[in-house]
Amino acid sequence: MHHRATRGLGRLSGACGIFRSGSGHSIAVRWLACAGLISLGLTVPAPGAPVDSVRSVLAVVNTDTIFSTTIDSQLLQIHSRMTTDQKQRFDYRKLLDKLVNDRLLTQEARRLGMAGEAKLQASLAEMKKQDAIRQYVADHFKPDLTVSEDSIRSYFADNYAKMQIRTVSVANRQEARKLADEVGRGASMDSVAKAVSLDMFRYKGGVHNLKHLADVETTLRQQAQPLALGQISQPFPYREVYAFLRVETRQPADTTELPQWQGKIKGILLQQKKETAWREFLSDLSGKIPVADDSAALSKIMADSAALFTPDFTAGAPTVVFRTDTAQVVTDQQLRNAISHRAMTSGDQDFHRIMSAAVATAKEELILGAAAAGGGYLNHPVVNARYAAGLDSALIEAYLKETVVTGIKFNRAEFEAYYNGHLDDFRLPDQYQFDQIQVKDQAAAQEIARRLAEGADFTFLAKQYDSTGGGGVAGAEWVVLSAFPDQVQPELTRLDVGRVSPPFQTADGWIMLRLAGRRPGQPQPMADVEMKIRQVMFQRKFDQGLDKVLDILKADAVIVYHRAEIDRYFGMEGKEK
């Protein structure tokens, strides 16, 4: 019954005892396979997780035994790669579920003779090449990662000087250009900002707090850095609007603050130094190992972008796209696989950027592979040991690709149906209108807040207290919350129409905002979100295929869980489950 069109990995058994057809299932770990590459959906043990020093039998999959020492070795491999948060959320038993499914998959793959297939051998050869590269880099890339006190002080002086800017944000570039010209001719930027600006700083005349350069948003810092004091920037895109800015104040770094930031600066400089050393390392190798490319083959891949996430795209050809003088190559098939894998983890990036990144990585690996091969690293003892241990992983990878991925297909109607059924997922941010009261001191702000809580009229209080002369009415401008400082956004999100925010402190005093209106953002066009839809639909079809396949495998399997040993291993003896 096990024909190749329906084999794969699906839901994992959560039952103990003997698993047979009809037993209960529970969702545990998923595998994502795309173009022959697998990302294991594992969590990680918390520090101090139980590790058995005595080998005990936890489960038997058909005639294949899973020992506690097998899990020990898995824990050691994955522990160092995970974040602290992942370690704390680790579900130990899922690792056992994963190993059970590994055994089922490798058993079926071996039964079908896949261990001797050319594709698998090629996959193993690729794994060995990657291990050889890692060992070569470990032996040859030894950068100097010392950081001098002088470099720390220099970085501090450059990045911890202080700057204050003033911005005006409007809907389009043309309006921003017109207003910037008016300010340049003598119009008050304070007044312009209060009258028309679409961000939170409008209520302060566009002025921002005095900040360290390192704390100024990257976009704003890049625009402000080249400017002299009082100089106005060209209009630039900023938080879904267009803005221009003026530098109001500059102050040199305060050397008394250096001890407080020294550790952070050292970490930044270490990372920069490592990245620079790596680029130099690759550049030196590139000079010794030139790479030739086939521009026609690259153009053909680009032309096939519409077929991404389908078997048509990853089918590829043995045509050589890149080659070195030492006969190291990257084929059309390999590059397509790399592009497909990268696309699955690249969010909404367009195809051109995804392909460019994949090409750069492919060339880098080609050069490193040639260097490793030339240095004899394909026969390095450590590399040979890893190669011997990699067969099972390669079997799973080849099996999933052949049995699940190749059966995934799309059509335009599916895309349109998904898009129309999930319009809210593709909407642009909601837009808001706010009225405001601005006062000079905290006491007045607290008095207004108290009176509003007792039922006083907002407009009446605005006319009585507002220090800007605006009477509390902001006008008809609609803004998105991303135009406001991050710390303000959560409070504004919680407001219902007609409700007033708590007072916010600004450089010019205190501000309270009343939500005058909210309207939903418009859905993005389908063409703009097609890449995201492809990702979601691919994962959905893949999961469905995996579930069916593993159900078939488990229906013919005998899986025995040794409950007492499992509980003892995971520290659950005597605990209610």
C-alpha positions, 0 to 999 in steps of 0.5 A: 500500500506504500506507494511513493506518491503518498509517503511522508511525515504527518501528525505525531503520536501523543499516546503511550503503549502500543500504537496501532491504526485508530489510536489517538493523535496529538499535534507535536513537532512539524518538519518544513521541507522545501526543495530538499531542505528540512528545518526541524521544528524543535524546541530546546531543553531548559538549562539543567534538563534531565540527562540519563547517564544509564542507557534505558529503552524509551520506545521501540519502533517496529524493531528499532530501539530508541534509547535514552542515550539517543535523546541525550545526544540530540539534546547536546546537539540542539541546546547550544543553538537555542535562545533562553526563551526557547529553552525555558519553553521546551517540551521534552516529550516532543523530542521523543515524538520526533525520534519515533517519526524519524525511525518510521521515515528512515525505515520506509526509505530504506525499505524502498531502496532509497539509500542507494539512490543517486539523489541521496548519494548526491545529498550526502556528498553535499553534506560532506562538502558543508562539513568540510567547509565548516572545518576549513573555516574553523582552521583558517578563519582566526580573526583578531577580535581584540578591541582597544580602549581608543576605538571604544572612546572613538565610537563613543565620541561619534555615536554618543554625541547628542542631537535634537531635530525637528520634523514635519511629516505629510502625505506626499513628497510634493507637499513635503518639498513645498513646505520645506521650501517655505521653511527655507524662505523663513516660515516658522517650522514650529507653526508648520508642524503644528498646522499640518504634520502627521506625526506625534511631534506635531503637537510639539511643533515637530521638535524631538527630544535631545538624544544620543545619535545611537538612539535616533531612528536610523532613517532620521539619523541618516538624514540628519548626520550630513546637515549643519546646525539649522540646515533643512533636509530634502524630503524623505520617506518616513513611516508611511509618510514623507518628512523633512527635518532640521537639526536644532541642537548638537552637543558633544559626547559627555565623557562621564557617560562612557563607563555606562556604555563601554560594555555595549560599545565593545560588543558592537565593535567586536561584531563589526570587527568579525564581519570585516575580517570575514569579508576580507577572508572571503575577498582573499579567497575570491582573488585566488579562486575566480568564479565564472557564471552563465548569464543566460542560465541566470536570466532563465531562472529570473524569468521563472519567478512566477513558478516559485514554490512549485515543482516546476520552479525547482525541477531545474537542470544540470546546467552549470551556472557557476564554476571555478577553475578547480571544477567546483560547480553550482548547477541550475538545479542547486541554485533553484533549490537554494532560492526556493528555500530562502523564499520560504523564510524571506517574508515579503521580499521580492523575487529579485532580492531573494535571488540576489541573496541566494546567488551571493551565498552560492558563490560564497559557498562555491569558493569555500568549497573549492578551498576546502577541497583543495586543502584536503578537508573532504577526507578530514577525520572529523568530516568523515565521522559526521558523514557516517552519521548523516545518512539517516538525516539525508534519507528523511530529507530525500524521502520528504522531498520525493513524497510530499513536496513534488505533489504540491501544486497551485492554481490562480483560483486558489490564490484569489480565493485565499486572498478574498477570504483573508482580506483583513490579513492584508490590510494596511494599518488603521488610520486615526484622527485625534483632538489634543490638549497641550499644557505646560506643566504636569499639575495642569495635565493632572487637573484636566485628567481629573476633570475629564474623569468626572465628566467635564467636556473635552472641548471646553477644557481645551479652550480653557487650558490648551497652550497652543491656541488650537482649541483642542481640535486637530482638524481632518488629518488622518494618521497611522499609529506608527507615526507616533513614538513606540511608547505612546502607541499601546495607549492610543491603540486601546482608545475608543472613539471619544475617549481620551489618553492619559497625559504624555510628557513632551519636551514642550509640556504635556499632551492628552489626545482624544480619539476623534475617529478611526477607519480601517486601512485598505487591503493591499492589492493581491499582486503586492502580497502574492509572495506571502500567500504562496508561503501560507498555501505551500505550508498548508498543502505540505502539512496536509500531505504530511499528515496523510502520509504518516497516518499510513506509515503508523497504520502498519507500524507497531510502536511500543512506548516504555511509559515507566522509563519515559517518565523516569527520564523526563522526571515525571515519576510519581507526578500526575499527568 
